[in-house]
Amino acid sequence: MAWPWRRPRGWPASPPPTVAPDGPPRFECARCAHPTDLHPRPDRTDLTSCAQCVAEEDLGQRDEADICRLRYPRP
């Protein structure tokens, strides 16, 4: 007798994915080449710069003057 949690023979091992494994497509910023979803949105007043640029500046990989401050609308 088969264990009760086994799937019946002929069923697929897992359902087909609905989203690509990498997730939805991400668009790059024209200035810093980071994904635009890491940039502040026009309706956010508390954020002023790209999150990845700030992280690189904290690690010493980017100068503070080179931090991207572009805003992008919601995708």
Secondary structure as GFF3:
##gff-version 3
##sequence-region A 1 75
A	DSSP	three_ten_helix	36	38	.	.	.	ID=ss1
A	DSSP	alpha_helix	51	58	.	.	.	ID=ss2
A	DSSP	three_ten_helix	64	66	.	.	.	ID=ss3
###
